[in-house]
Amino acid sequence: MKREFDFLPELPKSSLDDRKFADLVAECLLRIPRYCPEWTNHNPSDPGVTLIELFAWLTDQMLLRFNQIPRLNYIGFLELLGIKLQAPVPAKSEVTFYLTTSFLEQHTIPANTIIATERTETEEAIEFTTDTNLVITPPKIKHLLTATTKEITNFIDFSNWTSEADGAELRGGSETRIFDDTPNIGNCFYVVLNNDQIAGNVIVLNIKANAGTPTGINPQNPPRNWEAWTGEKWENILLKESDDNTQGFSFNTFKKQGGNPIEGGADITLHLPLDLPVTNFEGYEGMWIRCRVTKEGEEIPGYSNSPRIIAIAIRAIGGTVKITQSTEIENETLGESDGTPGQSFQLQQNPILTPKKDIEYITVMPPGEDAIPENWQQVDNFSDSRENDLHYTLDCITGKIQFGPLIREPYQIKESTWNRQKLPTNTEEIDNSGKFSKRQYGKVPLRGSTITMVKYRTGGGERGNVAKGTIKICKSAVPYIERIENHQPAKDGTNAESLEAAMMRVPQQLRTPNRAVTAEDFETLARRGSKGAIARTHCLPDQPGTVKLLLIPHVNLEVIETGIAPEKFNITDNLKKEVENYLEERRLLGIKIIYDQPKYLGICTHTKVSLQKEYKNEIAKKDIKNKILIALYQFLNPINGYFEQQGWPFNHSVNKADIKRLLQIIEGVGKIEWIKIYPIDPIIQDGNITQWQKREKDEEEIDLQPDQLICSWDKTTLDSNDNDNPQLDSAHKVYFD
């Protein structure tokens, strides 16, 4: 019978410490000027160098044995170094709740509301919870303004309009234009709102006007954007064109159907951002949204006349809130203490998300009627715990909770340890009467005490990185909910760290200090600060005193067979902030860090191959074609691409030689007849990538800029923004001779 760990010798072993004898000697010699500057003779004949070589040999032998230990013991050694496997990271996103009706008063959807994806025959539902309360507040209009340019100057106030329903509706005596008579690019129509609790709300502007007013635009593609001011930039708040029933103030539907928008008006649904501060521009204070005339193209005619409106009303129909892929468990009883040191208890669910220590902790209820419950504190280890400290540890991978152990140790060790305390106290005397002494690390719960976990969260992992539009089920009993939808995909979810990943991380962590000095320090600390959410980092030289750090997040690699669209690698603001907070405490004084992501370049290949004679049948052709496509999508990938499967290297060109080398190792491939490589360039408008365009001419070799990376994807099979661009053909093509 094969034992459980008989397979381990067959696996490739990665050394915990890859230094050899020569490396150890060289490192010691480099340290001589620092610790012993008067020692100037570093020749092998020097007796001191002989001692260095002797100890280096002893250390080399120790490392040789240490690197050969069974993997079963690796976790134990990692714990001795104070290193634990990293807990899973939950995916995060935003979800929008749509109400069955609008309210005249505030309506609150409580925090920790449970929502989920739909359960299918093959997959269980994935649960998320809302992070905070969602407050949906009736909005009020404070000002209506127009400006001749996108710069906020030269306002025209709708001062003659009257307010009705306490600001929920404004009416004019007659038609009023919202742009110039002949609108130009940059003309803006501003709506200033008068409530500081509508951030994230979904609002509806009801516009009343005459349907017969000509505007000269294409109603299916009006040249305008609806935007909101976030304090830093104007952000788009019209999710899709179908949300604008006015069709760019043309009211084309009413013209066709013979109705009149003066009576019931036409609705424009806008999704306000979560960051929507109260701002003062030119003396007008409030929360700002606007409609801006944009650049018209050859197929997008501009406004020939300014749209005119008679009245505008506003109401709230929903709101957006941040969500996390987690399940919250409260007041779970773990059992009773038996009064012995080092006892452990098991949580019912695992793995556990990193606890929020202010609200997720253990309470211990001592026996007795007059007992008072004790709130215990989680610590990383018991090294600094005293006998009466209410401390415990939690293994987030297994869900195991452990209380402090009782250790027998020589009294000399205990004495020296206490002498090194930063704030020595005399509350505990050291017993030197015997050769050994006992020390309790952390308090032991009294016998018969009831131990309860007040709250903890389970979940996390890559399975939480779901696509947009997949979160549709509200499991909590919340009234007045018509439907829910996530308009953004969930991102940043990573699985618990595997032992193999930890084995690769430990040597790097031991070499890297807790301060960011070199480029490698910045890259390593950024990955560490993301808690596993960042897959790769790259530090670019910038101006003196400035470091530019490129971040590449983990994504779901289960769909690598059809590639990964570039927008999947976008860094979320939450993840960027988490890395920034971690590095802020570790950067050198005076160093400015710029956080960004690589500029991605799409790659599409067309290849013609000749198969070996025995593979020239339809079944084999189909199988080989599938293998070639999978190999290409994985090879041209920023996370696990290239031959080493560590991601496409920075500053490495894309050339036909590498593609040919990749394809020749696939079973059944005989000869590579030809290869064509087509770059796919991003089209950028207002600082955002709107779509991608494939070049018509193939390239022999594509050189990359220092901040560029490549990716490849089949847009017809992916949840990609490029599905709006039917001309784009990003998929790899394989032809047979």
ABEGO torsion letter per residue (X at the ends): XBBAAAAAAABBBBBABABBAAAAAAAAAAAAAAABAABABABAABAAAAAAAAAAAAAAAAAAAAAABBAAAAAAAAAAAGBBBBBBBBBBBBBBBBBABBBABBBBBBBGBBBBBBBBAABBBBBBBBABBBBBBBBBBABBBBBABABBBGBBBBAABBBBGGGABBBBABBBBABBABBBBGBBBBBBBBBAAABGBBBBBBBBBBAABBAGBBAABBBBBBBBBAGABBBBABABAAABAAGGGAGAAAAAAGBBAAAAEBBBBBBBBABBBBBBBGGBBEBBBBBBBBBBBAABBBBABBBBBABBBBBBAEBBBBBBBBBBBBGBBAEBBAGBBGBBBBBABOBBBBBBAAABBBBBBBBEAABBBBBBBBBABAAABBAABBBBBBBAAAGBBBBBBBBBBBAAAAAAAAAABABBBAABBBBAABABBBBBBEBBBBBGBBBBBABBBBEEEAAABBBBGABABBABBBBGBABBBBABBBBGBBBBBBAAAAAAAAAAAAABBABBABAAAAAAAAAAAAGGABABBBBBBBBBGBBBBBBBBBBBAAAAAAEBBAAAABBBAAAAAAAAAAAAAABBBGBBBBBBBBBBBBBBBBBBBBBBAAABBAAAAAAAAAAAAAAAAAABBAAABEAAGAEBBBGBBBBAAAAAAAAAABBGBABBABBBBBBBBBBBBGGBBABBBBBABBBABBBBBAABBBBBBBAAABBBAAAABAABBABBBBBBX
